Amino acid sequence: LPSLAMLPPPFCVVGAPQRVYLRVSTVDTCKVGMAGQIDSSVGDMCLVRGQLVGVGRTCALILPLRKYIRFGGPNNGVSLHVAMTSARYREVNKVLSIHDGMHRGPISVAKPSLNGLWLVTGGMDSTVRVWKYNSQNMQLQATLCGHDGGRITCLDVSTTFGSIVTGGTDGKILVWDLRTLTFLRQLNHAPSKPMSAHDGSAKCFAVKSVSINHKNGNVVTLLHSTLCVFDINGNLVANQSPDVEFEGNDMPSCAIATDCPEWMELGIVAVSGHMNGDVRLWGMDYESELLILRHVVPENVHSCPITALRVSGDKQDTLLVGDKSGKMSACTTLKLDQLNASELTSLVAEVQSGSTDGPFALSDGC
């Protein structure tokens, strides 16, 4: 199957794209960037030569530079630190530079671009600021105003599509143009079920996650318990079925988009982490415009809220997961020769019958 290695959709088995199988391959504990945190929550992760590297909740990795930024301090700015040792930097966590007064209040969230040239910050002051990172200098490019009070809770940036997406405690999800640094549109995030003022659900919920697909520009959003996908023009492409309801510990705590292109209809388009430690992978039914649960990572490695997710690998076949206790795991997509006899038998039977109950049947072993 080497010739098919680059063809399977994200997290799908090579040669059997109708099946999604992930198993935990690595477990570790986050140790970098934890000083001064009130808890052990993981904020960001990466995989370097097979080793998991994670940073704390108030940190974000700048992957090309092997550094991380820390935010949330009383200086209303960020500090730059060493994330991984190199020939130049031998000490992890070493402070390289400090940038004060970047907002009028503490910074609540920060996101570097994948190329490491841009930094977008959101603050307790309800503003979003865009910075160009040049050597050790942070150059302010714009201050974006549009959220109605409260803090900015999440954001993402894509240099490929020139877009920034932000969410706040006001429940708004706003899209901005990275090139012109202007407002584009607001995403209308419809709940999966009607909200009633009688049950108290009419109140405004904070946005938990926004994430951009860097292959097609789609945006995955998580507001309260509802997961949605919007296209690059702000149109609602899919949301979770009204039959899918989360309560208590089942509630999703964060979500990310994969880089699944639209022509890979069998691929995983979104991943959600939950309060009870579950990690769920979602596909999309383009006809019904619904998100379909494809797989739940079977091993119960995490037992507390998931706080960080990242898709890793050129083939989109590795999922990095971090939780509130500081535990991290790497889940890899299995190959056909790694499946057990019962899984192979089930796979062959459904291929021969031609009925998988659709390509979106929930994978065995969940």
C-alpha positions as a LaTeX table, in Angstrom:
\begin{tabular}{lrrr}
\hline
Residue & $x$ (\AA) & $y$ (\AA) & $z$ (\AA) \\
\hline
Leu1 & 0.00 & 0.00 & 0.00 \\
Pro2 & 2.91 & 2.48 & $-0.23$ \\
Ser3 & 1.42 & 4.08 & $-3.34$ \\
Leu4 & $-1.76$ & 4.87 & $-1.39$ \\
Ala5 & 0.04 & 6.29 & 1.62 \\
Met6 & $-0.55$ & 9.93 & 0.67 \\
Leu7 & $-4.15$ & 9.40 & $-0.46$ \\
Pro8 & $-6.21$ & 8.49 & 2.63 \\
Pro9 & $-8.32$ & 11.21 & 4.25 \\
Pro10 & $-7.28$ & 12.44 & 7.71 \\
Phe11 & $-7.25$ & 9.64 & 10.32 \\
Cys12 & $-8.60$ & 7.05 & 7.86 \\
Val13 & $-6.93$ & 3.65 & 7.40 \\
Val14 & $-4.75$ & 3.35 & 4.28 \\
Gly15 & $-6.64$ & 1.13 & 1.82 \\
Ala16 & $-9.86$ & 1.33 & 3.86 \\
Pro17 & $-10.86$ & 5.02 & 4.03 \\
Gln18 & $-14.34$ & 4.11 & 5.26 \\
Arg19 & $-12.75$ & 3.15 & 8.57 \\
Val20 & $-11.20$ & 5.37 & 11.25 \\
Tyr21 & $-8.93$ & 3.71 & 13.80 \\
Leu22 & $-6.81$ & 5.58 & 16.35 \\
Arg23 & $-4.83$ & 4.14 & 19.20 \\
Val24 & $-2.72$ & 5.85 & 21.84 \\
Ser25 & 0.96 & 5.41 & 21.03 \\
Thr26 & 2.64 & 7.79 & 23.50 \\
Val27 & 1.75 & 9.18 & 26.93 \\
Asp28 & 3.73 & 11.89 & 28.69 \\
Thr29 & 3.41 & 14.74 & 31.18 \\
Cys30 & 3.66 & 18.42 & 30.30 \\
Lys31 & 6.57 & 20.11 & 32.08 \\
Val32 & 7.43 & 23.19 & 29.98 \\
Gly33 & 5.93 & 26.60 & 30.74 \\
Met34 & 4.15 & 25.45 & 33.89 \\
Ala35 & 5.74 & 27.91 & 36.34 \\
Gly36 & 3.21 & 30.31 & 37.80 \\
Gln37 & 0.12 & 28.44 & 36.58 \\
Ile38 & $-2.70$ & 27.86 & 39.05 \\
Asp39 & $-3.26$ & 24.38 & 37.56 \\
Ser40 & $-1.45$ & 21.87 & 35.33 \\
Ser41 & $-3.56$ & 22.35 & 32.18 \\
Val42 & $-1.88$ & 21.78 & 28.83 \\
Gly43 & $-2.13$ & 24.74 & 26.44 \\
Asp44 & $-0.32$ & 23.57 & 23.31 \\
Met45 & 1.70 & 20.60 & 22.02 \\
Cys46 & 3.86 & 19.36 & 19.18 \\
Leu47 & 5.63 & 16.16 & 18.20 \\
Val48 & 9.39 & 16.42 & 17.65 \\
Arg49 & 11.23 & 13.32 & 16.47 \\
Gly50 & 8.62 & 11.13 & 18.09 \\
Gln51 & 8.73 & 12.98 & 21.41 \\
Leu52 & 5.77 & 14.91 & 22.81 \\
Val53 & 6.54 & 18.50 & 23.76 \\
Gly54 & 3.84 & 20.44 & 25.58 \\
Val55 & 3.49 & 23.83 & 27.23 \\
Gly56 & 1.15 & 25.16 & 29.88 \\
Arg57 & $-2.31$ & 26.65 & 29.50 \\
Thr58 & $-1.09$ & 30.27 & 29.29 \\
Cys59 & 1.48 & 29.44 & 26.60 \\
Ala60 & 1.51 & 28.94 & 22.83 \\
Leu61 & 4.18 & 27.31 & 20.70 \\
Ile62 & 5.90 & 29.09 & 17.81 \\
Leu63 & 6.72 & 25.89 & 15.94 \\
Pro64 & 9.27 & 27.10 & 13.33 \\
Leu65 & 11.34 & 28.84 & 16.02 \\
Arg66 & 11.18 & 26.05 & 18.66 \\
Lys67 & 10.06 & 28.72 & 21.14 \\
Tyr68 & 6.91 & 29.55 & 23.05 \\
Ile69 & 5.20 & 32.68 & 24.27 \\
Arg70 & 3.70 & 33.11 & 27.72 \\
Phe71 & 0.75 & 35.45 & 28.26 \\
Gly72 & $-1.75$ & 36.38 & 30.95 \\
Gly73 & 0.65 & 38.14 & 33.29 \\
Pro74 & 0.18 & 41.49 & 35.07 \\
Asn75 & 2.45 & 43.20 & 32.51 \\
Asn76 & $-0.43$ & 42.99 & 29.96 \\
Gly77 & 2.05 & 41.53 & 27.49 \\
Val78 & 3.95 & 38.37 & 26.59 \\
Ser79 & 7.35 & 36.85 & 27.17 \\
Leu80 & 9.29 & 34.68 & 24.74 \\
His81 & 10.91 & 31.45 & 26.00 \\
Val82 & 12.91 & 28.48 & 24.76 \\
Ala83 & 10.64 & 25.47 & 24.19 \\
Met84 & 13.21 & 22.95 & 22.91 \\
Thr85 & 16.96 & 22.84 & 23.31 \\
Ser86 & 19.18 & 23.54 & 20.32 \\
Ala87 & 22.83 & 24.28 & 19.55 \\
Arg88 & 22.16 & 27.92 & 20.43 \\
Tyr89 & 19.83 & 27.50 & 23.41 \\
Arg90 & 20.66 & 24.78 & 25.94 \\
Glu91 & 18.14 & 25.71 & 28.64 \\
Val92 & 14.41 & 25.05 & 28.27 \\
Asn93 & 12.13 & 27.82 & 29.63 \\
Lys94 & 14.91 & 30.42 & 29.32 \\
Val95 & 13.46 & 33.92 & 28.88 \\
Leu96 & 14.55 & 35.43 & 25.55 \\
Ser97 & 12.54 & 38.66 & 25.55 \\
Ile98 & 9.70 & 40.42 & 27.39 \\
His99 & 7.09 & 42.64 & 25.73 \\
Asp100 & 5.05 & 44.79 & 28.12 \\
Gly101 & 1.84 & 46.78 & 27.63 \\
Met102 & 0.56 & 45.00 & 24.53 \\
His103 & $-3.06$ & 45.40 & 25.76 \\
Arg104 & $-4.84$ & 47.63 & 28.26 \\
Gly105 & $-5.48$ & 44.56 & 30.42 \\
Pro106 & $-4.13$ & 41.03 & 30.75 \\
Ile107 & $-3.93$ & 38.95 & 27.57 \\
Ser108 & $-6.42$ & 36.07 & 27.74 \\
Val109 & $-5.47$ & 34.18 & 24.57 \\
Ala110 & $-2.68$ & 34.26 & 21.98 \\
Lys111 & $-2.07$ & 32.40 & 18.72 \\
Pro112 & 1.04 & 32.50 & 16.51 \\
Ser113 & 0.65 & 31.80 & 12.80 \\
Leu114 & 2.00 & 28.51 & 11.50 \\
Asn115 & 4.91 & 30.29 & 9.80 \\
Gly116 & 5.82 & 32.09 & 13.03 \\
Leu117 & 5.68 & 35.57 & 11.48 \\
Trp118 & 2.37 & 36.75 & 12.98 \\
Leu119 & 0.98 & 36.80 & 16.50 \\
Val120 & $-2.68$ & 37.50 & 17.27 \\
Thr121 & $-3.63$ & 38.30 & 20.86 \\
Gly122 & $-6.97$ & 38.73 & 22.59 \\
Gly123 & $-7.40$ & 40.45 & 25.91 \\
Met124 & $-9.62$ & 41.02 & 28.89 \\
Asp125 & $-10.19$ & 44.46 & 27.32 \\
Ser126 & $-12.35$ & 42.83 & 24.57 \\
Thr127 & $-9.92$ & 43.80 & 21.81 \\
Val128 & $-7.93$ & 41.68 & 19.38 \\
Arg129 & $-4.49$ & 42.88 & 18.36 \\
Val130 & $-2.39$ & 41.74 & 15.42 \\
Trp131 & 1.39 & 41.76 & 15.69 \\
Lys132 & 4.20 & 41.15 & 13.23 \\
Tyr133 & 7.01 & 39.23 & 14.89 \\
Asn134 & 10.42 & 40.35 & 13.66 \\
Ser135 & 13.44 & 38.91 & 15.39 \\
Gln136 & 12.79 & 39.96 & 18.98 \\
Asn137 & 10.39 & 42.81 & 18.24 \\
Met138 & 6.58 & 42.79 & 18.31 \\
Gln139 & 5.27 & 45.36 & 15.83 \\
Leu140 & 1.59 & 46.27 & 16.25 \\
Gln141 & $-0.29$ & 46.10 & 12.94 \\
Ala142 & $-3.87$ & 46.72 & 14.07 \\
Thr143 & $-6.32$ & 46.73 & 16.98 \\
Leu144 & $-9.58$ & 44.99 & 16.07 \\
Cys145 & $-12.72$ & 46.00 & 17.96 \\
Gly146 & $-16.06$ & 44.23 & 17.63 \\
His147 & $-16.71$ & 42.13 & 20.70 \\
Asp148 & $-19.21$ & 43.49 & 23.21 \\
Gly149 & $-17.37$ & 43.51 & 26.51 \\
Gly150 & $-15.81$ & 40.59 & 28.33 \\
Arg151 & $-12.67$ & 38.73 & 27.39 \\
Ile152 & $-11.60$ & 37.12 & 24.15 \\
Thr153 & $-11.75$ & 33.36 & 24.77 \\
Cys154 & $-10.36$ & 31.82 & 21.58 \\
Leu155 & $-8.91$ & 32.71 & 18.18 \\
Asp156 & $-7.15$ & 31.26 & 15.16 \\
Val157 & $-5.19$ & 32.69 & 12.24 \\
Ser158 & $-4.50$ & 31.40 & 8.72 \\
Thr159 & $-1.89$ & 33.05 & 6.51 \\
Thr160 & $-2.96$ & 30.72 & 3.67 \\
Phe161 & $-6.42$ & 32.25 & 3.49 \\
Gly162 & $-5.53$ & 35.58 & 5.10 \\
Ser163 & $-8.13$ & 35.25 & 7.82 \\
Ile164 & $-8.47$ & 35.62 & 11.60 \\
Val165 & $-11.38$ & 34.16 & 13.57 \\
Thr166 & $-12.13$ & 35.27 & 17.13 \\
Gly167 & $-14.61$ & 34.26 & 19.81 \\
Gly168 & $-15.46$ & 35.86 & 23.14 \\
Thr169 & $-17.58$ & 35.70 & 26.26 \\
Asp170 & $-20.19$ & 37.76 & 24.39 \\
Gly171 & $-20.96$ & 34.68 & 22.27 \\
Lys172 & $-19.87$ & 36.37 & 19.05 \\
Ile173 & $-17.70$ & 34.66 & 16.44 \\
Leu174 & $-16.08$ & 37.26 & 14.17 \\
Val175 & $-14.00$ & 36.86 & 11.01 \\
Trp176 & $-11.32$ & 39.40 & 10.08 \\
Asp177 & $-9.16$ & 39.91 & 6.98 \\
Leu178 & $-5.49$ & 39.43 & 7.83 \\
Arg179 & $-4.35$ & 41.32 & 4.72 \\
Thr180 & $-6.43$ & 44.47 & 5.16 \\
Leu181 & $-6.88$ & 44.04 & 8.94 \\
Thr182 & $-10.57$ & 44.81 & 8.69 \\
Phe183 & $-13.82$ & 43.16 & 9.81 \\
Leu184 & $-15.38$ & 40.71 & 7.34 \\
Arg185 & $-18.41$ & 39.03 & 8.92 \\
Gln186 & $-20.02$ & 37.49 & 11.96 \\
Leu187 & $-20.75$ & 33.77 & 11.98 \\
Asn188 & $-24.31$ & 32.97 & 13.03 \\
His189 & $-23.87$ & 29.97 & 15.28 \\
Ala190 & $-27.25$ & 28.20 & 15.47 \\
Pro191 & $-27.74$ & 25.85 & 18.44 \\
Ser192 & $-28.35$ & 22.16 & 17.70 \\
Lys193 & $-31.67$ & 22.42 & 19.53 \\
Pro194 & $-33.99$ & 25.40 & 20.10 \\
Met195 & $-33.19$ & 27.41 & 23.21 \\
Ser196 & $-35.96$ & 28.37 & 25.55 \\
Ala197 & $-36.01$ & 31.23 & 27.99 \\
His198 & $-37.91$ & 29.00 & 30.41 \\
Asp199 & $-35.01$ & 26.59 & 30.88 \\
Gly200 & $-32.47$ & 29.37 & 31.32 \\
Ser201 & $-30.63$ & 28.52 & 28.09 \\
Ala202 & $-31.38$ & 31.83 & 26.43 \\
Lys203 & $-28.40$ & 33.41 & 28.17 \\
Cys204 & $-25.25$ & 34.22 & 26.24 \\
Phe205 & $-22.64$ & 31.46 & 26.24 \\
Ala206 & $-18.93$ & 32.07 & 25.77 \\
Val207 & $-17.33$ & 30.68 & 22.63 \\
Lys208 & $-15.07$ & 27.76 & 23.57 \\
Ser209 & $-13.14$ & 27.14 & 20.34 \\
Val210 & $-12.60$ & 28.39 & 16.81 \\
Ser211 & $-10.30$ & 26.63 & 14.36 \\
Ile212 & $-9.47$ & 27.14 & 10.66 \\
Asn213 & $-8.99$ & 24.38 & 8.08 \\
His214 & $-5.84$ & 25.47 & 6.24 \\
Lys215 & $-6.75$ & 23.49 & 3.10 \\
Asn216 & $-10.17$ & 24.99 & 2.30 \\
Gly217 & $-10.68$ & 27.84 & 4.75 \\
Asn218 & $-13.58$ & 26.21 & 6.61 \\
Val219 & $-14.04$ & 27.23 & 10.24 \\
Val220 & $-14.95$ & 24.81 & 13.06 \\
Thr221 & $-16.66$ & 26.49 & 16.01 \\
Leu222 & $-17.72$ & 25.31 & 19.45 \\
Leu223 & $-20.27$ & 27.38 & 21.32 \\
His224 & $-21.57$ & 25.87 & 24.58 \\
Ser225 & $-22.24$ & 22.27 & 23.44 \\
Thr226 & $-22.82$ & 22.86 & 19.71 \\
Leu227 & $-20.21$ & 22.05 & 17.08 \\
Cys228 & $-20.54$ & 23.74 & 13.67 \\
Val229 & $-18.60$ & 24.07 & 10.42 \\
Phe230 & $-18.74$ & 27.24 & 8.29 \\
Asp231 & $-17.23$ & 27.77 & 4.85 \\
Ile232 & $-14.79$ & 30.54 & 3.98 \\
Asn233 & $-17.71$ & 32.82 & 3.02 \\
Gly234 & $-19.45$ & 32.42 & 6.37 \\
Asn235 & $-22.15$ & 29.98 & 5.25 \\
Leu236 & $-23.13$ & 27.21 & 7.66 \\
Val237 & $-21.92$ & 23.96 & 6.05 \\
Ala238 & $-22.77$ & 21.48 & 8.80 \\
Asn239 & $-23.66$ & 21.21 & 12.47 \\
Gln240 & $-24.22$ & 18.35 & 14.83 \\
Ser241 & $-27.47$ & 16.44 & 14.64 \\
Pro242 & $-30.31$ & 17.55 & 16.94 \\
Asp243 & $-30.24$ & 13.97 & 18.24 \\
Val244 & $-26.73$ & 14.54 & 19.62 \\
Glu245 & $-26.98$ & 16.15 & 23.04 \\
Phe246 & $-24.22$ & 16.64 & 25.60 \\
Glu247 & $-24.83$ & 17.05 & 29.30 \\
Gly248 & $-22.67$ & 17.18 & 32.40 \\
Asn249 & $-19.28$ & 15.52 & 31.96 \\
Asp250 & $-20.06$ & 14.70 & 28.32 \\
Met251 & $-19.94$ & 18.38 & 27.40 \\
Pro252 & $-17.26$ & 19.31 & 24.86 \\
Ser253 & $-14.49$ & 21.47 & 26.27 \\
Cys254 & $-12.56$ & 22.27 & 23.05 \\
Ala255 & $-12.52$ & 21.48 & 19.33 \\
Ile256 & $-10.21$ & 21.81 & 16.33 \\
Ala257 & $-10.47$ & 21.52 & 12.56 \\
Thr258 & $-8.37$ & 19.14 & 10.50 \\
Asp259 & $-6.98$ & 20.09 & 7.09 \\
Cys260 & $-9.34$ & 17.72 & 5.29 \\
Pro261 & $-10.12$ & 19.04 & 1.77 \\
Glu262 & $-13.72$ & 19.00 & 0.54 \\
Trp263 & $-13.08$ & 16.31 & $-2.07$ \\
Met264 & $-12.12$ & 13.81 & 0.65 \\
Glu265 & $-15.70$ & 13.09 & 1.66 \\
Leu266 & $-14.71$ & 10.27 & 4.02 \\
Gly267 & $-12.25$ & 12.33 & 6.01 \\
Ile268 & $-12.40$ & 13.62 & 9.56 \\
Val269 & $-13.20$ & 17.34 & 9.54 \\
Ala270 & $-13.27$ & 18.08 & 13.27 \\
Val271 & $-12.07$ & 16.69 & 16.59 \\
Ser272 & $-13.66$ & 17.48 & 19.95 \\
Gly273 & $-12.31$ & 16.99 & 23.47 \\
His274 & $-14.74$ & 16.57 & 26.35 \\
Met275 & $-14.99$ & 17.25 & 30.08 \\
Asn276 & $-14.78$ & 13.55 & 30.92 \\
Gly277 & $-11.62$ & 13.04 & 28.85 \\
Asp278 & $-13.32$ & 11.62 & 25.75 \\
Val279 & $-11.90$ & 12.50 & 22.34 \\
Arg280 & $-14.34$ & 12.28 & 19.41 \\
Leu281 & $-13.67$ & 12.48 & 15.68 \\
Trp282 & $-16.33$ & 13.87 & 13.35 \\
Gly283 & $-16.96$ & 13.43 & 9.64 \\
Met284 & $-19.38$ & 15.38 & 7.50 \\
Asp285 & $-22.42$ & 14.20 & 5.55 \\
Tyr286 & $-22.58$ & 16.79 & 2.78 \\
Glu287 & $-26.13$ & 15.84 & 1.73 \\
Ser288 & $-27.76$ & 16.18 & 5.14 \\
Glu289 & $-25.32$ & 18.93 & 6.22 \\
Leu290 & $-24.72$ & 17.15 & 9.51 \\
Leu291 & $-21.61$ & 16.28 & 11.46 \\
Ile292 & $-21.42$ & 12.51 & 12.00 \\
Leu293 & $-19.54$ & 10.86 & 14.85 \\
Arg294 & $-16.96$ & 8.57 & 13.22 \\
His295 & $-14.77$ & 7.46 & 16.10 \\
Val296 & $-14.14$ & 7.76 & 19.82 \\
Val297 & $-10.56$ & 7.12 & 20.92 \\
Pro298 & $-10.99$ & 3.83 & 22.83 \\
Glu299 & $-8.28$ & 3.97 & 25.51 \\
Asn300 & $-9.32$ & 5.90 & 28.60 \\
Val301 & $-6.00$ & 7.71 & 28.96 \\
His302 & $-7.60$ & 11.00 & 29.97 \\
Ser303 & $-10.14$ & 11.25 & 32.79 \\
Cys304 & $-10.43$ & 15.04 & 33.21 \\
Pro305 & $-11.30$ & 17.90 & 30.84 \\
Ile306 & $-9.39$ & 18.04 & 27.55 \\
Thr307 & $-7.73$ & 21.45 & 27.25 \\
Ala308 & $-5.64$ & 21.17 & 24.07 \\
Leu309 & $-5.78$ & 19.35 & 20.73 \\
Arg310 & $-3.46$ & 19.42 & 17.72 \\
Val311 & $-3.39$ & 17.47 & 14.46 \\
Ser312 & 0.17 & 16.48 & 13.59 \\
Gly313 & 1.96 & 14.85 & 10.66 \\
Asp314 & 2.05 & 15.62 & 6.94 \\
Lys315 & $-0.57$ & 12.90 & 6.40 \\
Gln316 & $-2.87$ & 14.21 & 9.16 \\
Asp317 & $-2.61$ & 10.83 & 10.88 \\
Thr318 & $-1.53$ & 11.79 & 14.41 \\
Leu319 & $-3.64$ & 13.48 & 17.07 \\
Leu320 & $-2.08$ & 15.16 & 20.11 \\
Val321 & $-4.26$ & 15.48 & 23.22 \\
Gly322 & $-3.63$ & 17.36 & 26.48 \\
Asp323 & $-5.79$ & 17.63 & 29.59 \\
Lys324 & $-6.27$ & 19.66 & 32.75 \\
Ser325 & $-3.98$ & 17.41 & 34.82 \\
Gly326 & $-1.01$ & 17.96 & 32.51 \\
Lys327 & $-1.21$ & 14.55 & 30.88 \\
Met328 & $-0.51$ & 14.40 & 27.13 \\
Ser329 & $-1.03$ & 11.62 & 24.61 \\
Ala330 & $-0.31$ & 11.01 & 20.94 \\
Cys331 & $-2.88$ & 8.92 & 19.03 \\
Thr332 & $-1.85$ & 7.46 & 15.68 \\
Thr333 & $-3.91$ & 6.04 & 12.82 \\
Leu334 & $-3.56$ & 2.30 & 12.51 \\
Lys335 & $-2.54$ & 0.46 & 9.35 \\
Leu336 & $-4.31$ & $-2.64$ & 8.06 \\
Asp337 & $-1.55$ & $-4.91$ & 9.33 \\
Gln338 & $-2.07$ & $-3.52$ & 12.85 \\
Leu339 & $-5.75$ & $-4.47$ & 13.06 \\
Asn340 & $-6.72$ & $-7.56$ & 15.00 \\
Ala341 & $-8.55$ & $-10.53$ & 13.45 \\
Ser342 & $-12.05$ & $-9.42$ & 14.44 \\
Glu343 & $-11.49$ & $-5.92$ & 13.10 \\
Leu344 & $-10.18$ & $-7.27$ & 9.80 \\
Thr345 & $-13.09$ & $-9.70$ & 9.51 \\
Ser346 & $-15.58$ & $-6.90$ & 10.11 \\
Leu347 & $-13.82$ & $-4.71$ & 7.58 \\
Val348 & $-13.76$ & $-7.40$ & 4.88 \\
Ala349 & $-17.42$ & $-8.26$ & 5.48 \\
Glu350 & $-18.62$ & $-4.69$ & 5.07 \\
Val351 & $-16.50$ & $-4.16$ & 1.95 \\
Gln352 & $-17.89$ & $-7.35$ & 0.38 \\
Ser353 & $-21.46$ & $-6.45$ & 1.25 \\
Gly354 & $-20.96$ & $-2.89$ & 0.11 \\
Ser355 & $-22.87$ & $-1.66$ & 3.17 \\
Thr356 & $-20.98$ & 0.27 & 5.81 \\
Asp357 & $-24.17$ & 2.00 & 6.79 \\
Gly358 & $-22.56$ & 4.71 & 4.93 \\
Pro359 & $-18.97$ & 5.66 & 5.23 \\
Phe360 & $-19.86$ & 7.29 & 8.50 \\
Ala361 & $-20.48$ & 4.14 & 10.51 \\
Leu362 & $-18.94$ & 4.41 & 13.96 \\
Ser363 & $-15.67$ & 2.46 & 14.03 \\
Asp364 & $-15.48$ & $-0.71$ & 16.08 \\
Gly365 & $-13.60$ & $-0.60$ & 19.32 \\
Cys366 & $-14.87$ & 2.84 & 20.28 \\
\hline
\end{tabular}
